[in-house]
Structure formats: C-alpha cells, structure tokens
Amino acid sequence: MSGLLTTRRVVLAVALVVVLLLPFVVGLYWLSTLVFVLIAAIGALGLDVLTGRTGQISLGHAFFLAIGAYVGGWIGADLHLTAALWIPAAAVIAGVVGGIVGPTALRLRGLYLAIVTLGLIYIGQHIFVNVPALTGGPGGRAFIDPAFGGFSFTNGVTILGLSFDRNGLFYYLALLLLILAMLFVHNLGRTHAGRSMYAVRDGELAAAVLGVNVARTKVSAFVISSALAGVAGAMYGSYLTFAVPTDWNLALSIEYVVMIVVGGMATLWGPVLGALFVIGLPALLQQVSGSSPLFGVLQPADAAAIVYGVMLIVFLLLEPRGVVGVVERITRLFQRNRQLQPDPAHGGP
C-alpha cells in the first residue's frame, strides 16, 4: 500500500512538472487549446458536484457560465476594477443565482429537473438579448484581459529572464484556479456536507432517514456548482475577448455533460480528463484536416460531435466511471499481475 502511495505521489509530481513546463514546449495553437481546457475543467468540476456527487441533472450550466462572464465583463471592463475582484465576484453572483434556482430541485428530480434547467438556457438568452447595458444585446460585447493593479495580461511580463505572453499568463492563472477548485472539491468530499451529497445521490429517502437535510444539501450543491461555473465563465469571456448571447446555448451545456460522463463522474480527475477530450478532440481534428473536410465530407466540428455521441454511449454502457474507471481497471490489473509474479528471492524462477 505504501509503495502504491509513493508511486502516485511520484506520478503526480512528474505530472505537475510537465504541466508547468507545457507553455514553453507547445506552439501557440496548442497553448490556446490548453487554456480553454483548463477553463472548461473548472466549469466541469462544478457540474460534477451537482450531477456526479449529488445526483441532480442539469442542462442549464451554460446559463451560469454566462452570468460569470457578464459579471466579470461589467466589473472588469465597465467599472475598470482589478481581476482580483471580478473573478471572485463572478463566483459569488453566479452562486447566489444558483441558490435561487436550487429550490426547484426540492420538488423535481430526474427528467423533470433537467427540463427546468433546460429552460434556464432560453430564459437566459432572452434576458441577455434585452439587457444591452450588461451584455451588449444581440451584437454581443467585448471583455478585457485580467489586470492586477497596473499589471495587465495584455502586455505580458518577463520574470527571471522568462517571457510570458498573454496566452502563457492565462494558462497559469487558469491552472491556479483549477488547482484551487480541485482542492476545494477534494476537501468538500471529506466534510459532512460532501458526504450528505453522496447520500442524497444514492437515495433521498434513506438520506433523510439518516438525518441528512436533503433540501439544504441540494441547494448547497447548486450554489457550489454555479459558483465554479461563474469562475469558468468569467475566465472564458475574458480569454475569448468577445461573446454574444447565443454563445451560451444548449450545445455548450451538453458539452459539459459529456465532459463529466466521459471523464468520470464523482471523481476529482474526471472533469479534467473530460475537458481535455471535449476541447482537445476538435482541436486535434482541425490540426489533422487543416482546411479540408475529414474523409471529404465531415467538418472537424461535425466529426467531433459524432465521436462525442459514440463515446457517451460506450461509457454509459460499459464504463459509467469514464476514463478514470478505465485507468483504475488497468491499474488493478497491473497490480494483480505483479502480485502473481514469483519472487526470485523466495525460491521463484
């Protein structure tokens, strides 16, 4: 057991070193893709708290991403305040809205809850189109790069002889926010609130009998999920620099559902791996095909959508724990084979 723990720590340390060095070894195209992956992973982690850990189905995640983006844009671009304020503010405001929406889960579950959260997308788009002072209306609005005091991501920075441009700075900020979000969710699972979420997911009636406050647990899950989505939305809008209300649509919400299902629900690394798959696959197909359709007929985005659907069905049928479940199976198989091998020190061959 101690050997396995040591191996995991070594793998984690090596992975951390690789992640920190990536901006220096990849080109601009893949660095930009990785930034989107990290931002998406934050939002996917939030959806996993709600769906994977609490069992509440939501198709309205894009609505909370939009709230985070517009709050960040308003405080950052319109009020000209530091990113140290608009990033947390995006989390707080989105979390408050999630707390307002959360009570709908007290009476609804399953498909009915999914339909209600789906309604958030269309209600949100109607509101966003008709509030031009905040969203820019149908024509959309511009966002600004993060700025901390007099330091702006737009100009880049040189530290210890190393130059970091806008993309590199976004990469490290998104990485820091993702690590903080993962630490929060990891510690949440060890608390009474986290254990209550698992209990509600596995059976609301049984959880209530055991003394779990089901209503508070559901609303808390909505608040946490929405807050993390708000952070992701604020970062997404800032990095994208421009967005229109129709960008926050059902397809975006479905992408986040695919992330947690393919990556592995109720796991810490599942949303990260799922984001890498959902964001990285179209980028890879685009890189491979260039400007030409795949097989002469499929655009990269269409090919990616087909792969999403196939992978979603495969994982739901064969491995509900997603990529994380596959990795765990391979790890257990490897450990079993090691245990079955004879030890030469004890008379083995």
N, C-alpha and C positions, 0 to 999 in steps of 0.2 A: 504493500500500500504506500509506504514511504517512497519507494522507487518510482511509483506512478505519479505521486505528487511532485517529486523532483523533476520528472520528465515534463509534466505540464508546465511547471514554472519556467523551465528552460525554453520550451516551445513558445510560451507567452513572451518571454524576454526577447527571443530572436524575432518574433513577430512584431514586437514593439519597435525594435531597432529598424527593421525593414520598413515599417510604416513611416517612421520618422525620416528615413532617407529617400523615400519614393520621389518627392518633388525634385530631387537632384538627378534622378536617373531616367525619368519618363519625359516624354515630349509634352508640348502644350495641350495637344488634343486629349491625351490620356490623363493629364493632370486636371484638366477641366472636368472630365468624366468622373474622376475620383472625388472631386469636390461635391458634385451632385450626389454621388453615392453616400458620402458621409452625411450630407444634409438629409437625404432620404432616410438613412438609417435612424436618425433621431426621431423623425416622424413615425417610422415603422415601429420603433420601440414603444412609442406612446400608444399606437393602436394595439400592440400586443398586450399591454397592460389591461386594456379594456376587453379585447376579444379573447386572446390566448389565456390570460390569467384569471379573468372574471367571467368569461363566457357570454359577454354581451356583444351581439353582432352589430356592426356599424358600417354603413356605406356613405357616411357623411363626413369622412375625415378631411376631405378637400375643403370643406366649409371652414374648419378650424385652422387649416393651413392659410386660407385666405385672410382670416381675421388677424393672424400673426403677421402676415405680410403687410396688410394695410395699417395696422397699428405701428409697426416698425417704420413704414414709409412716412406716416403722419408725424411721428415724434422725431424721426431722424431727418427727413427731407424738409418737412414743413416747419417744424419747431427748431430745427438745427441743433438738436441735442446729441450727446455722445451715445455711442453704441452700448456703453456700459449701462445706459438707461433703457434704450428702446428694445434691446434683446430681452431683458427681464420683464419689461412692460408687456411685450408681446405674449410672453408666457402667462403673466397674471391675467390679462384681459381675456385671452383665449380660455384660460382655466375657469374664469368666472362665467363665461358664456356656457362652457361645458357643464358647470354646476347648475345653470338654469335649465339646460336641456336634459340633464341627468335624471330628474324625477320621472320623465316619460318611461324610463326603464323599470319603474316600480310596478307599473300595471301591464307592461308589454314585454314580450320576450320572443326570441326566435325570428321568424319571418316578419311578424308584425313590427317588431322593433327595427328590423332592417328597413322596412318600408318608411317608417317615420324618419329615420336618419337619412334615408334617401331624399326625403322631402326637404331636408336642410339644404341640399345642393341647389335645388330650384328656387327655394325661398331666398337663399343667399345670393344667387346670381341676379334675381330681381332687385334685391336691395342694393347690391353693388353697382348695378347699372344706373340706378336712380339716386345715388349719392355721389355725384361727381366731385364734390369738395374733398372727399376722402379717397375715392377710388379712381377719379378721372373719368368716370362714366364709361360708355361703350368704347371710347377711344383708348381707354387704359391710362395708366400713369407711370411715371418714372420713379425709380428708387435710387438711393445713394449708397455708396460704399461705406462700410463701418469706419468710424472715426473715433479715436480715443484722445480727447483733448485736441492738441494740434497735430496729432499723428493720424493720417488718413491712409487707407489701403490703396487709394488711387495712385499715390506717389511711390509706393514700395518703400523698402528700407534695407540698409546694409548693417549687419550685426557680425562683429568679429571677422570681417572680411567676406562674409557670405551675403549675397544679394537675394532678397526675397521680393518678387513682384506681386502684383495684385492676386494672381491665382495661388501663389505659394502661401500668402498671408491668409487667404480664405481657407485654404486647405488646413492649415494649422489651427485656425480658430474653430472650424467645423470639427476637427479631430478632438480638440479640447472639450468642446460642448458635448460631443458624443461620449467621450470617456466619462464626463461628469454625469451624463444621463444614465449610462450603464451602471456606474457605481450607485446612483440613486435607486435604480430599479433592482439591482442586486441586493442592496440593504433592505429595500422595501419587502422583498420576499422573506426576510428573516423576522419581520415585525408581526405584531398581531394583525395589523391592517392587511398585510400581504397574505398571511395565512387565511384570513377571512375571505379574501378574494378567491383563493383556490377552493375554499369550502362552498362559496356561492356558485362557482362554476360547476362543481361536481354534484351539487344538489341544494337548491334553495331551501326546501322544506327541512332537510336534515341539518343544514347550517343554522336555520332559525331555532330548531330544537336544541342545538348545542349552545345557543346563546349568542350567535352572531347577529349583529344588527345589519340585516340584509339591505335595508334602504340606504343607510349610511355608507355601506361598502360599495354599492353600485354607484352612488353619486360621487364618492371619492375616486372611483376608477375613471369616471367620465372627466372629472376635474384634472387628474394627472395626465390622462391621455390627451386631453385638449391642450393642456399647458405645453407638453412636449411637441405637439403639432404646431402650436404657436411659435415656438422657437425655430422649428424647421421652416415654417412659412416665412418668418422674418428673414432668415438667412437665405432662403430660396429667392425671395423677391429682390433682396439686395444684390445677390450674385447675378441674377438674371438681368437686373437693371430696369426691366420694363415688364408689365403684365396687364392683361385685360381681364375683365370679369369672367369671360368664358374659359379662361385657362383653368379655373378652379371647378372642374366638371366631374361627372361620374367616372369617366375613364381614369382620372387621377386617383380617385378613391379606390377603384378596383385594383390599380397598380399596387397600392399599399396593402390591400388584402392578399394579393399574390405574393408580396414580399414576405409576410409573416407565415403564410401557408407553406411556400416553397422552402423558406429558410428554416422554419421550425417554430411552431407556436409554443408559448410559455417557456422559452429558452432565452438566455441572455444574448447568445451569438446568432440566433436565428434571424432576427430582423436585419442584422448587419450583412449576413450572407445573402439574405433575400434581396436586400437593396443592391448588393453587388451584382446579383443575377439580373434583376429587372432593369437596372440602369446600364449595366455593363454590356448586356447582350445586344441591344440595338446599336450601341457604340461599336462593338466588335463587328457586327454585320455591316455597318456603314463603312468601317475601315476596310473590310474584305471586299465589298462590292464596289466601293467608290461611288461614282455617279450612275452606275449601271444597275438595273434591277437584278435580283438574285434569280438564277435559272431563267432569266429573260422575261419573267412575268411579275415577280414579287419585289415590292419595295422593302427596304430593311425594316421599317416600322411594321409593315404587314406580316413579314416573316417572324418578327419578334412576338407579335400578338398571337400567332399560331403556336409558337413554341410555348408561350405563357399558358395557353389553354391546355396543351398536351401535358406539360409539366404539372399543372394544377390537378388535373385528373389523375395522373400517375401517382403523385404524392398522396392525394386524398385516399386512393385505393390501396396503395402498397406501403406507404410510409408516412403516416399522419404527422410524425415529428420532423418531417422535411429533411433538409440536408444535414442538420445536426443529428437526426436519428440515424442517417446513413453512416455518418462519421463514427457515431457511438457503436454501431454494429461492427464496423470494420475494426475499431479499437478492441472490442471484446473478443473478436475472432483472432486478432493478432496476439492478445494476451493468453487466450486459451491454447494457441499453438505453442507459445513459449513455455507454458506450464507442462505441456505434453512432451516436450523435447527432453530426452535423457540428459542427465548431468554427468559429464565425464569424471568429475571429482568424486562421484559416489559409485563408480564402477560402470558407468554408462559407456557406450562406444565413443 
